[in-house]
């Protein structure tokens, strides 16, 4: 009887493990399908005629902008460390849209080597350029670009300084993204669906001075050379 109970318990545990594995596989497949759908929608809506593959890596932590291997493979990798902060399709579209330019850029010159070197030599320049380009990609694909602001605000910590870092201050990135939206797509600010989002409210709280500078720049473009976001 005791042996029978042990065998029964082992069978139950084994089935539970298999059931858990099946549920995890289904969950990952659903995430991958959503990533594929949004990624392809962005490519098609923006008429990007280069093949890009979208991959979900639940255990990864790096971004395509820093991962040369991902760039040369011409793929966008959505890493689990970042995906866990994504709550809306807009935020996922923001993540994907800002990674696509690196994959597209790898086609220049027939190889990804040149693009990889350029990204490594001027990472801050391309980081801001890709952020702003992501806004265009999102809007054309029917996504709200404010989702990029909420995603970055809750995902990337603020560095202590900007000069020796290979990345821009997060506040600076958010300012440039907000400026892009303010200047070219103000309708999203007038009819602001994210106004009650706690991460967007936090962005507003921490960007008062930068947003004042953006308003000044809009009124007098000649001031743009003197304005710096922090």
Residue pairs with C-beta under 8 A, 6 or more apart in sequence:
28 56
28 58
31 56
31 58
31 83
32 54
32 55
32 56
34 89
34 92
35 54
35 55
35 56
35 78
35 92
35 96
36 54
38 89
38 92
38 93
38 96
38 141
39 52
39 54
39 76
39 96
39 100
40 54
41 93
41 141
41 142
42 48
42 93
42 96
42 97
42 100
42 137
42 138
42 141
42 143
43 52
43 100
45 137
45 140
45 141
45 142
46 136
46 137
46 140
46 141
48 100
48 104
50 74
50 103
50 104
50 107
51 74
52 74
52 75
52 76
52 100
52 103
52 104
53 73
53 74
53 75
53 76
54 75
54 76
54 78
54 96
55 75
55 76
55 77
55 78
56 77
56 78
56 80
56 83
57 77
57 78
57 79
57 80
58 79
58 80
58 83
59 80
60 77
60 79
60 80
60 81
61 79
61 80
61 81
61 82
62 70
62 79
63 79
63 82
63 99
64 70
64 71
64 75
64 76
64 77
64 99
64 102
64 103
65 71
65 99
65 102
65 119
65 123
65 126
65 127
65 130
66 123
67 77
68 112
68 116
68 120
70 76
70 77
70 102
70 103
71 102
71 103
71 105
71 106
71 112
71 115
71 116
71 119
72 106
72 111
72 112
72 113
72 116
73 112
74 103
74 106
74 107
74 112
75 103
76 96
76 99
76 100
76 103
77 99
78 92
78 95
78 96
82 95
82 155
83 92
83 95
85 91
85 151
85 154
85 155
86 92
86 95
86 151
88 147
88 150
89 143
89 147
90 138
90 143
90 144
90 145
90 146
90 147
90 148
90 150
91 147
91 148
91 150
91 151
93 138
93 141
93 143
93 147
94 134
94 138
94 143
94 145
94 147
94 148
94 151
94 152
95 151
97 133
97 134
97 135
97 137
97 138
97 141
97 143
97 148
98 130
98 131
98 133
98 134
98 148
99 130
100 134
100 137
101 126
101 129
101 130
101 133
101 134
102 115
102 119
102 126
102 130
105 115
105 118
105 119
106 112
106 115
106 116
108 114
108 115
109 115
118 126
119 126
123 166
123 167
124 166
124 167
124 168
127 167
127 168
127 173
128 168
128 172
128 173
128 176
131 148
131 152
131 173
131 176
131 177
131 180
132 176
132 177
132 180
134 145
134 148
135 145
135 148
135 177
135 180
135 181
135 184
135 185
138 144
138 145
138 147
138 148
139 145
139 185
139 188
144 188
144 193
144 194
145 177
145 180
145 181
145 185
145 188
146 181
146 188
146 189
146 192
146 193
146 194
146 200
147 194
148 177
149 174
149 177
149 178
149 194
149 199
149 200
149 203
150 194
150 197
150 199
150 200
150 203
152 170
152 173
152 174
152 177
153 170
153 174
153 199
153 200
153 202
153 203
154 199
156 170
156 173
157 170
158 169
158 170
158 171
159 165
159 167
159 169
159 170
162 168
162 169
162 172
162 230
169 230
171 206
171 207
171 210
171 229
171 230
172 229
172 230
174 203
174 207
174 210
175 207
175 210
175 211
175 213
175 214
175 229
176 229
178 203
178 207
178 210
178 211
178 214
179 214
179 217
181 188
181 189
182 189
182 214
182 215
182 218
183 218
194 200
195 201
204 211
209 230
210 229
210 230
213 227
213 229
216 223
216 227
217 223
217 224
217 227
